[in-house]
Amino acid sequence: MKIKSQLVLTSVALALVTLIALGSIVYYSAKNALSMQVLDNLESVAAAQKHRIASIIQQNTERLVLVASRTQLRISLREYLADPNGRSLNRMNRILADAAASISDLRGLFIQSPDGRIVASTDPTSIGRVRADAEYFRAALRADSVDLIHRDDSATHRHGIGHLGIYLAGSLYLDEQRLGVLVIDVDAANIIQSVTDYHGLGSTGETLLVRRDTDGNALFLTPARFDPNAAMRRSVPADDLQSPFTEALLKQEQLFTDATDYTGHGVIAVTRYIEGTDWGLIVQRRHSDAYAPIISMRRTLLLLSGLFAVGVVLAALYIAGTITRPITRLTEVAGRISAGALNERAEVSSVDEVGLLAQAFNQMTEDLIEDIHERRQAEEKFRALLKSAPDAIVIIDHSGQITLANLQAEQLFGYESGELIGKPVETLLPERYRVGHESVRQRYFSRPLFRPMGEDLELYGLHKDGAEISIEISLAPIETGEGLLVASAIRDITERKQAEARLVRQANYDTLTGLPNRSLAADRMPQAMARARRTRQSLAVMFLDIDNFKNVNDTLGHAVGDKLLIEVARRLSRCARDDDTVARLGGDEFLLLLSGLDALTAAETVAEKILEALSLPCVLDGRELFLGASIGITGYPEDGHDAEVLMRNADAAMYRAKEAGRNTYRFFTPEMNIQLLKRLEMESHLRYAVDKGELRVHFQPQVDIRTGRLIGAEALLRWDNPELGSIAPDEFIPLAEETGLINPIGDWVLRQACSAARSWQGRTEGAIRVSVNISPVQFRGIDLVATVSRALEASGLSAALLELEITERVLIGDNPGTSRILQDLKRMGVRLSLDDFGKGYSSLSYLKRYPFDVLKIDRSFVSGVTDNVQDAALCKAITAMASSLKLRVVAEGVETQKQWDFLHAHGADLVQGYYISKPLSGDAFMHFVSEEKSFCRIVPK
């Protein structure tokens, strides 16, 4: 569009908008003022008519009261009700007739008994009729409003409609006894005349009287201006929210400027409520009548707006022509310069903005000439830059043909100098990418928003010899006079992709065994579950743990342990199918996902196959090792629908297999989950047991079997939890060892035992020694020597009074580290005791290689020495061997005199057990020490 046309349209638009805005303000202001004027008029009419109607109702009510006040009438009614006879009836009819003669516009007078029967009336034909269901009758009995307009179609009005009357009803009482209801029926002509007086309401204004009918609608009580037959026949629905008729029935006195009347026309209305009745009064006037002056003014405003617009157009044409004339000359010069005539100059002599524009245009032309020269120089520099760029650069036109390729591009794709020019760019791509690349290239040229600016795209390129190359491309558009070109910076990323592949494998596969790791197994499990769901088959999840693998690491070293794990992974892979997943979760834990099973029980065959494969001897570094595994099995969908739940179930089943003796398998059952939750709960409480003061150290006395004197005590750990109750050591000690909690707990027990032993000293003739059990975990997890040293230093106890009890599990494998720790403890002066001798491996070499002072006979042998020949023989052999090695013997679990006598006779040195005392709390043991209790009485003479 030309500037001249734009100026004209802009001027006209601004003028019209301003005119419309001002006209709208004037129009709506006048309309509001007129609305207020009409509302004031309607309110005046409504107030006057409301007053007249209230006066008529009051007058008729007084008439009713006057008739009802006649005592003779009420006495006659009571007599009639007690004894219906003609005398009482004639007297009532005569009184009613006399009252009717004095009331103008009366239509009738009658009396109803409490049951609704007419017993006296000015109309003899109505006597005996029952009208108990009449609304006015029920209202009178309730003492409610009794003013009710009714319609009598048997008598026609002068307008040809049924006659309208007003029932006024009131109860008749004598001596506080209700005798009946007196009803006066008067003509409603006065009220109709009042509301149909349309003086001052224009050609469409009217007044309507309404009340609520049985359905809640607004029923017309009087004729309407546009429906003379509306009285008692026409109604407005109660749900018509835009009608003032329903508002009037809510006793609302409101003003409406935008409402709808019964004919559907828009009206201005005023509502009033007639007090003492259920009537609503509406005075209204149609918009077309009320706003007639405003409508005329709107036509005038539209005419003036049209004339003003014509004037604005003519003025705008003249002004626009004056402004655009020099611009047109400047445009012609610009066209000649664009055609190549760079020597052309704009000849505009005005000193206004157009003149300044012409000067700037001439300067721009001179700058353009200089810029062309500089661009030619830039092109030469660009070509030099292409030659020295480290990346391969290829430039193509809109048809996809290569227009420029630097030396690096030719070398990358294996082409000779200049050989790529004119070839389609798809030549550099493998066949599978060419069709898709062509459509992408076309969108790139035709749709600027599609261009991936600043993004690096990874794909494969094609070498001239047919080999594929991993490349990364950055695209950039180049606008030229000949059209759009696209420059591609291409980099060879083959080495980077290979490095990324190695990283991906490292992230998803175990570096030792080459099996999928925990992360990849977690990704595959939902996929396997989805496949099982689609095929309606079962998925088995097997959790496998190598039995006693820690012993291999501790005794033979981690290098041998790693070789063993590689061999286990190889054997597990041979036992699985190609579609199955064998993963290493970490340490000696493996996971197998067996898919496509018709039933979960089919996993039993695989588990047996695995156990058989692992049972074969494994020769590593010249050693023959035998393996075993504990396997837990769960399945989808039998045992759960969530991957995490299935892993937890398999873990619980694996622990059940370990409890069953290891080197076996167990299927998951719901009871296992309960036990696992119980174990997790126990672990959670155990972590805070020391801080919460739930752990206690009890002491079981050890006495000299020959003298009966108290020699020492064994420190025994007890745990009482407010929620779990008393937990046996056999339950929580293995858990503490497995979770590593035994290290802080063992440190705490050691300090408590040393402190208690220090408090015993000096209370008996000789010193009292304390024995503390040391877990095998404490040999690996903490600096045991430093821990013992700190406990002795803090308590002040002599090292000679501390005895550490060690089980044979610590000694398996002849670990040099274990030997060094025991030697360091011995040098400190601490006594060492080999606990539960005879229960485990019981290698005699332990007694030779390690500096033990004491040998403890397990209670399982002591309990049978008096009635089991084998137990007696073992005890004799142990005591004899210990005596020859100069080791003291402590017998645990002594509960009878016969056991004491046997052990005394065969060389035991110390005894402990319930026969002497059960384990005692710290205070109880202190009391035991203070009594200097002796067992000399049971020592043989």
N, C-alpha and C positions, 0 to 999 in steps of 0.2 A: 504494500500500500504506500502511495506517495505521501511525502511529508505534508503536502497541502491538505490532502484528505484527512490525515491524522489530526492536523490542527483543527480543521472544521468539526470533525466528530468529537474531539475532546472538548471544544468550546460548547458545542450543543449539549453534550452530556453533562458538563458541569452546571450549565444554566438550568437544564431540566431538573437535575437532582436538587438544586437549591430551591427552585420553584415548587417542586413536589413536597419538599420538606416543610417549606413555609405554609403551603396550602393545607398540608395534613395537620399542622399545628392549629391553624385557624379553624379547620373543619371540626377536629375533635374537641377543641375548646368550646366551640359553639354547641356541639352536640351534648357535651356534658352539662353545660349551662341549661340547655333546653330540657334535658332529662331531669335536672333538679327542679325546674319550674313545673314540669308535668307531675312529678312526684308530690310536690307541695299541694298541687290542686287535688290530686287523688287522695292525699291524706285528709284534706279538708272535707271532701265528700264522704270518705269513710267514717270520719269522726261524727259527722252529722247523722248519717244513716244508722250508725251504731247506737247513737243516743236515742233516735226515734224507735228503733226496734226494742231497746231495753225498756223504754217507757211503756210500749204496748204490752210486753211480757209482764211488767210490774203491775199494770192495770188489771190484766186478766188474773194474775195471781191474787190480787186483793179481792176480786170477785169470788174466787174459789174459797178464800179464807172466810169471806162474809157468809157464804152459804153453809160452809162446814161448821161455823160457830153457832148455828141454831140448835139449841139444846133439845127442842122437841123432836127434831129430825133424828138425832142420835139416840134418844130414848125410844122412839118408834122403831128404829133399826134393831136395837137390842131386843125389844119385845118380839119383833118379827123373827129374829134368828132363834129366839127361845121357843116361840109358838107361832109358826107361819099361819096368819089369818088375814082375812080380807080387810079387817079394820086397820091393822097396823100398816098394811100395804097401801091402802087408800090415803092414810094420813101422810105417808112419805111422798106419794105421788103428788098430793095436793101441795105440800111444802115445796117440792121441786118445781111445780108449775108456777107457783107464786114467785119463786126466785127467778125463773126464766123470763117472766113477764117484765122484770125490772132490768134485764140485761140485754142491751142492744147487740146486734150481730151474733146472737147465740144460735148455735145449731143443735144443741142438745145438752141434757143433764141426766146423769144416771149414777146409781150406786151399785158396787159389786161387793158381794160377801167375801170373807177371807179365802174361800175356795175358788174365786173368780167368777161366780154366777151373778148375773145382773138381777137384782131383787127389786129395784125401783127405777123408773125412767120417765122422762117426758115423752118418750116414744113407747107406748104400751106394747108394741109388737116385739120389742127387743127384750122384754122381761122373760127371764128363764134361760137366756142364752149364756153359755159359759165362755168367758174370754180370759182364762187364767194364763194363757200364753202371750197375751198382749204385752208389748215392751213397756208401755206406760204403767201397766198394772204391777209388774215385777219391780219396776223402779220405785213406785210408790211404797211398796212393802219394804224395800231396802232403804227408804228415806233418801234416795238419790234424786237427781234432777228429773222432773216429770214433764218438762215442756217438750212436746213432740209433734211436729207437723206430720199430717197424714193426708192421703189423697183418697177421695171418694169419687170413683168413676160412675157411681149411680146418678150423681147430680153434676151436670156440666156447668162450667164457668162461661162467662160471656165470650171468652176467647176460644171456646170449643174444646177446652181440656177438662179433665176431671176436677171437681171442686176440691180446694185445699182448705184444711182446717187444722186447728191446734188443740191437741189434748193437753189439759192441765189436770193432774191427778194428785190427790193427797189423802193420807190415811185419816179415818174417823175414829176418835178415841172417846171413851166415856169411863171416868174413874180409872184411867191408865190402862183400860182394856181396849185393844184394837178391835173395832167392830166391822170394818170394811174399808173400802176405798171409794171416795167421791171423785167423779170425773166430770169435767166441764169441757164441752166441745164448742169452740168458738170459731168464727170465720177468720181465715188468714188473710183476708183482703187488705187489711191495713198494712200488714208486713209486706205483702206483694206489691202494694202501691208504693211503699217506701223504697224498696230495692229496685223497682222498675222505673223509677224516676231518674232518667239519664241526663237531666239538665246539667250543663257544665262539663259533660264528658265527651263532647264532640260526636262525630258520626260513628265511631266504633267503640266508644267507652261503654261499660256496663257494670252493674253490681250484681253479685251472686251470693246466695246464702247456701252453705253446705254443712253436712254432718257426716259422721262415719257410719257406713252400713255394716252389716254382719261380717263381711269379708275384709273390712279395714279400708275399703275404697272411699273416695270423697263423693257422696251422693248429693245431687242438686236438690235443694228444698224449694226453690222458687223458679219461675220461668227465666230463660236466658234470652238475651236480645236477638241472638241468631239461632235460637231453638226454643220457641215459646212452649213446646211440649216437654221441656227438660225436667220440670219439677217432679221429683220422686221417681224419675225414670232414667235419667242420665247420670253417669258417674265417671270419675277419673280414677284410673288404677293407682293403688297406693305406692307402687314401685316407680311411678313417673316422677323422677327426681327433679325434672325441670318445671314441674307444675307448682304454682303457688297454692293450689287447692289442698294438697297434702300437707303443706307447711301450716296452713290455717288450722287444720285439725289437731296440730301439736301445740295449740295454744300459743303460736308464735305470732308476734306482730312485727312483720318485716317489710322491707322495700325490695322490689325486684325490677331491675332495668333490662334484664335479658332472660325472659321466661317464655313458656309456651302455653297457650290457652287450650281449651277443649276442642277447638277447630284446627289446631296445628299452627296458628299464626303466632308470630313473635309479639309479645306484649310487655308493657310496663305495668306493674301491679303493686298494690298495697294490701296487706292482710291484717285483719283484726279478729279478735276472739270475743264472742258475746258472753260476758260473765254470767254464771248461774245456769247456763245451758251448755250443750255440746255442739254449738253452732259456730261455724267460721264464716267471716264476711270477707269477700274479695272484691276490690274495686280495681278495674284494669282498663287499659286503652291500648289499641294496636299500635305497633311501631310505625306502620305506613301513615297513620293519622297523626300520631304525636310528632313524628320527625319530618312532616311535610315541608316546613320552612328550610330545614337543613338540606333536604334533597334538592330543592330549587337552588340553594346556594352552591351545591356541588356542581350542578350543570354550568353555572356561571364561571366557577373556577376552572373547569375543564376548557371552556371556550377561551378564556384569557390565557391559559397555558399554551394552547395551540397558536394563538397570535404571537405570543412572546417567542415561541420556538422558531417561527418563520423569520422574525426579526434577527434572532441570534444567528441563524444560518447565513443570512445575507451579510451580516457584519463579519462573521468568521471567514467567509469566502474572500472578502476584500483584504482583510488583515493577513490571511495565509498567503495570498498571492504576492503581497508586498515582501513577505519574509522569504519565500522560497525561490523567487526569481534569481538572485545571485547564486543560490545553492545549485540551481539547475545548470547555470553556466559552469560552475566548478565541477559538476558531475560530468559534463561533456569533455572537459579537459582531462579528467581522470580516466575516462574511457579511451582516449587517444594514447595516453601514457601507457596504459595496460596493454595496448596493442603493439607497443614497442617504440613509440615515439618519445624517448626519454628526454628530448630537448624541449618538449612542450612545457609552458608555465601558465599558471592561472592568472588572468588579468582582471582582478577585482580591486577597485580603488576605495571602497567604503571603509570607514574606520570602526565599524561595529564588529560584533563577534564573527560575522561571515568574512570580513576582511582579514581578521586575525587568523581565521581558519585557512584562508587562501595562502597567507604567508607561511603558515605551518605546513601546508600541503607542498608548496614549492621547496621548502627546506627538506621535507621528507623525500621528495624526488631526488634531490642531490644526495641525501644519505643513502638512498636505494642504489644509486650508481656505485657509491663507495662500498656498500655492503655486498654487491655482486662480485666486486673484485676480491673482497676479503673471503667470500665463500669459496671462490675458486682456489684460493690459497689453502682454505680449510680442507677442501677435498683432497688436495695433494698430501696434507698432513695426515688425513684419515687413512689414506692408502698406506702411508708409511707406518702408521700405528697398527694396521691390520697385520703387516708383515712381522712386527715385533711382539704381537700379543701372545701370551702363553697359551691361551685357549684357541681351539678351532672355531673359526667364525664363518658362518654361511649366511648370505643374504638372498632372499627370494622375493619375486614379485607376486602380484595378485593371482597369476595363473599357476603359481607353484613352481616356476622355473628358477633355477639357481642363477643369479646375476653376478655373484661375487663369492669367492671362497679363498681364504688365505692359505699360506703354505702349510700351517698346522692342520687345517681341515683335510688337505690333500694327503698329508702323511698319515693322519688318523684313519682315513677310510681307504688308503692304498691306491690313490689315483695320481696320475702324472699332472704336471703343471698345466693349468688351463683346461684339463679334461672334464671337470665338473660343470663348467659354465654352459648353461643352456639345458642341462639335464633336469628332469623333474626331481623335486626334493625327496619324493617317495623312493627314489633309487637308493637312498642311504638308510632305508628301513627294511626290516624283514618282511616277507610276503604277508604274514598274518596281520600286520599293522597298517598296510597300505590303504585299504578301503576306508577304514575308520579314520585314518589320519587325513584323508582327502576331505571328508565332511567336516572335521574339526578345523582344517585350514580355511575352508570356505566361510565357516561361521566367524573365524577370527578376523577375516577381512571385511565381512559384511556387518558384524555386530560389535561395536567398540566395547560394550559392557561385558562381552564374553572374554575379552583378552585377559589372560592371567598375568597381570603386571607384577614384576618383582618376584615371581614364583619360580622355583627350580623344579623341572619335570624330569623324572627318572624313567627311562625306557631302554630298549635295546637298539643299537645301530647295526648296519650290515657292512662288513668289510668287502672290498672288491673281490676277494677270494672266497666269499660266502660265509666267513666266520662271523658270529654275532659278538658285539661289543656292548658292555654295560656302559651307558652314557648318561650324563645329566645335562639338560638343556635349559638355558634362560632365554626367553623371548622378549623382544622389544620392538615396537612399531617405529618406522621412520617415515615421516611425511615428506614427500618430494613433489616437485612440480609435475612429474610424470605419474604420480599416484602413490599409493601406500606401498612401502616395502617392509619386510620383517627381517630383523637381524637375529640370528641364533648363535649364542655362545655355547659351545659344546665341550664337555670335559669327559675324559676317560676315567670312569670310577670303578673299573674292574677290581682293583686291589681293595678299594674301600668296601665294595659289596662282599668280597670274600671275607674281609675282617668282620663285617656285620653278621655274616652267616656263622662265623665262629663264635661271636658273642651270643647270638640267638641259641646256638647249641649249648654253650656254657650255661645260659640262663634256664634251659629246659631239660638238660641232660646231666646226669651225674658224671663228673670228670673222672672218677675212679673206675666205675663199672661200665660206663656208656649207656646205662639204663635211663629211662625218663626219671626226672627228679620229682620232688613233692609238688612243685608248681605245675608241671605238665600233667602229672597224675590228677591233680585237682581240676584241671581243665577237661581232661578226658572223661572223668567220672560222669558229669551231667550229660555228655554226649552218649556215653554208653547206656545211661538210664533212659534217655530219649529213644535210642534204638531198641532197647528192650520193651519200652512201652508201645512202640509202633509194631513190633513183631509179636507182641504178647508172649514174650519169653522171659526167662529169669536172668538176672545179672548177679554173679557171685563176687563178693568183695572179700579177699583173703588178706589178713594181716599176719605177717610172719616175722618172728624174732629168733635169731640164732641163740641157742642155749649156751650159757657160760662163755660167751664170746669175750667178756672182759678178762677172763683168766688167760686167754690167748694173748691179748694185748699186754697184760701185766707181766706175763712170764716170758713170752717170746718176742715181744716188741711190736710196735705198730706197723713196721714194714711187713712182717709176716701176717699180721692181721689184715692189712690191705690186700695181700695176695689171696688170703682166704676169702675175702669178700668178693674178689673178682671171680674166683672159682664158684662161689655160691651163685652169683649172678648168672654165670654161664650154665650151671645146672638147672636153675629155675627157668631160664629162657628155653631150654630144651624140653622142659615139661609143659610149656604153654603152647597154645596154637598161635598162628600168625595174627588172628584178629584180637587176641588177648593182649593185655597190657601188663608188663612186669616192670615195676618201678622200685627205686631205692629211696626211702623216705629220709634216711640219715642213719648214721651209726650202723647197727646191725639189724635195722628194721627194713622190711621189704613189703610191697603191696602188689597184689595180683588182682586184676579185673578180668573175670571170666564171663564173656557175653555169649548169647545164643544158646543158653541152657534150657532144655525142656522143663527141668525141675531143679530146684536148688540142691537137691540131694546128689545131683551129678557132680557137684564140686568135691564130694567125698573121694571120688576116684582120683582126681587131680591131687588132692592133699596126700593121699597114700603114695602116689607116684613121686611127689616131691620128697616125702620122708624117706622113701626107698633110695632116691637118687642121692640125697644128702648123707645117707648112712654109709655109702661107699667110702673107703679110706682116701684121704687127701694127703699127698706127699709134697711137702714144701720145705725147701732148704735141707733136704735129707731127713726130715722128721715126718712121721706118719701120724696124721691127725684124723680124729673121728668126730663128725658133726652130728648135731641134733637140732631140731627146731620146734618151737611151739607155734601153732597156727590157729588163728581165730577166723571163723567163717560167718558171714552174714549175707543177706541177699535182698535184692530189689525185685519185685515190690513186697516180698513177704515180710521183711523186718523194718521197712521205712521207706520214705519217699524223698528224703533229703540227704545230700552227699555227706554233710557233716555228721548227721545222725548215723549213717551207715559206717563211717570211719570210727565213730565212738563205739558202735556195737561190735565191730570187728576187733577193736582194741580190748574191749571187755571179754570177748570170747577167747582172745589170745591169753589174757591173764588167767582165765579159767583153765586153759590148757597147761600153763606153767604150774598152777596149783595141783593139777592132776598128775604131776610127776615129770613134766616136760617131754619133749620128743613125741608129741601127739597133737591132735587137733580137736577142736570143739566148735560146735555150731552155736550161734547166739540164741539165747533165750531171754525173755523179759526179766527173769530173776537176776540175770547178770547185770542188767542195767541198774537194777536197784542196788546191787552190791557195789557197782562202780560209783554210783552217786554217794553211797555211804562212805566209800573210800575217799572220794573227793571232799566230802564234808569233814571227815576225820583229818585229812591233810590240812584243810583250811583252819580248823581249830588248833591243830598241832603247831602251826606257824606262830601262833600267839600265846602258846601255853606258858612259856617262860615269862613273858611280859605280864601276863594276867595272874601269875602266881598259882597256876593249876598243877604244876609238877611238884612232887615231893620226893625226898631221898629217905628211904628207910634202911635200917641196918640190921642184918642178921648176925648174931654172935657166933664166933668161932672159939672153941675151947680146946685146951690141951687134953688129949684123950687119956694121958697117964696121970696128970695131977688134977684135972677138972678146972684149972684156972682159965679165966678169960684172957685170950691172947690177942684177938682181933675181931673184925666185923667186915662183912661184905656189903658194900653200898648197892642198894637195889632201887631202881627208879619206879615211881608210881605216878599215875595220871588220873586225876578226878576232874571231869568236865561238867559244868552245870547242865548242859543239854544232853551229852552222850553218856553221862554217868562215869562209873569206874571202868577204865579200859585196861585190859590185860597187856602186860609188856609184850607177849607174843604177837599181839595185834599191831601195836603202834611202833615198836622198835624196828621191824622190817620196813615199815612205811617210812620211818625217819631215815633209814639207811638208803632206801631207794631214791628219796627226794633230796638227799644231802643235808637234811635238817639235823642229822645225827652229829654233825660237826659243832654247831653252836650249843646243842643240847648236851653233848658229851663234855664240852668245855665247862658248861654250867655245873654238871654233876661232879666233875673233878674238883672244881673250886669249892662246892658245897661239902664234899666228902673230906677234903683236906682241912677245911675250917672246923668241921665237926670233930675230926680226929684230934685237932690241936686242943680243943676244949676238954677232951677226955683225959689228957695226960695229967698225972699226979693224983688221980682219984683211985688208983689201985697200986699194988706193990710193983708191978712191972708196967712197961709201956704197952699201949694198945695200938695195934696196926690196923689200917683200913685198906680194903681191897676194892678196886674200881675196875669194872669191865670196860675194855677198849674195843670199839668196833673196827673191823677191817677197813671201813670207809675212812676212818680217822687217820689211818696210815697213808692214805692217798690224797685226802682233801686238805689237810692243814699241816703246819709244822708242829708235829706232835711233841717233839722234844721241847720246843719253846713254850708250848701250851702247858706242859707239866711243870716246867721251870717257873713259869709265872704263877701257877696255882700254889706251889710250895712256898714261893717268896711272899705271896700275898697273905697266906695263912700262918706262916712261921713254922710249919710242920717240918720235921726232919725227914729227909728223903728216905732214910732207912725204915720209916713207919708207913710208907706208901707202897702198896703192892698193886701192880697192873695185871689184870687177868686178860689173856689173849687166847682166842680160839684158833683151831688148826687152819681155818680158812685163810688167815693172814699169811701162813707159811707156805701155802701151795705154790709151786713154781720156783721156790728158792730165789725170790727177787732180791738182788743185791741191795736195793733201797731199804727193804724191810730189815735185812740183817744189819745195815748201818744204823738204823733207828734204834733197834734193840741194844746194840752195843753202846750207843750214846746214852741211853737210859740207864744201862747197867753202870756205866762210868759215873753217872750222877749219884749212884747209891740206891736207886729205886729197885725194889724186888720185882721179879718177873714170874708170873704163874701161867702155866699152860692149862687152860680151862677145858672141861668136858672131854678129858682124855679117854680114848676108847670108843667114842661115839662116832668119830669121823674116820679120816684116813689112818690116823694113829701110826704115823711113820716114826720108827725109832730113831731115824736119822735126825729128826727135829731136835731130839734131846741131846744129840751129840753136837750139832752145828750151832745151836742157839743157847745163850747163857741163862737158862731157866733156873729158878730157885725152888719152885713149888710145882707139884703135879696134882691136879684135882681130878678125882674119880667122879664120873657123872652119876647123878642120882638114879638113873635107870638101872645101873649095875648094883648100887648099894641096896635098893629096895628088894632085890631078890637073893641076897647073899645067904639068907637063912633057910630058903626053900628051893633054890635053883642051883644045881651043881655047877652049871656053866658060869653063872654070875659069880659064884663063890671062887671058882678057879681063876677067873679073870682078875678079880680083886686081889687074890693072893699073888698072881703074876705081876700085877702093876706095882703093888707095894714092895715086892722083892726087887723088881727092876729099879724102882726109885731109890731104894736103900743102897743098892750097889752103885748108883750114880750120884749118891749123896744129895738126893732131892727130898724135900719134905713132902708128905702126902696129906692132902686134905680131902676128906670124904664128905660129899654133899648129900642132903636128903636123909639124914639119920632120924628115924621116927620111933624106934623101939629100943629097949634095953638089950635085946638079943643082937640087933645090928651093932650096937655099941661094943658089946662083948666080942663079937666076931672081929671087928676092925681093930680093937685093942690087941687081940690075940695075934693078929697077922701083920702088925707093924705100921698101922696108920698113925699119923702124928696129930692131926687136928680133925675135928668133926664139926659140922653145922647141920642144923635141921630143926624140925618142929619139936623133936624130943628135947632139945635145949630151949629153943624159943622161936616163935614166928618172927618175921621181919618187924622191927619196931620203928616208930617215928623217932625223930631226933630227941624229943623230950623223954619219951618212954625208954629209949636206950640209955639216956643219961641217968634215969632212975635205976635201970638195970645195973649200970656200972656202980652207982652209989651204994647199992645194997651189997656189993661185993659177993654176989651170988656165986656159989661154988658147986661143982658137980663131983666133988671128991667122994661123995657117998656112993656113986655108981662105979668108981674106979676099982677094979679087982684088987684084992689084998695080996 
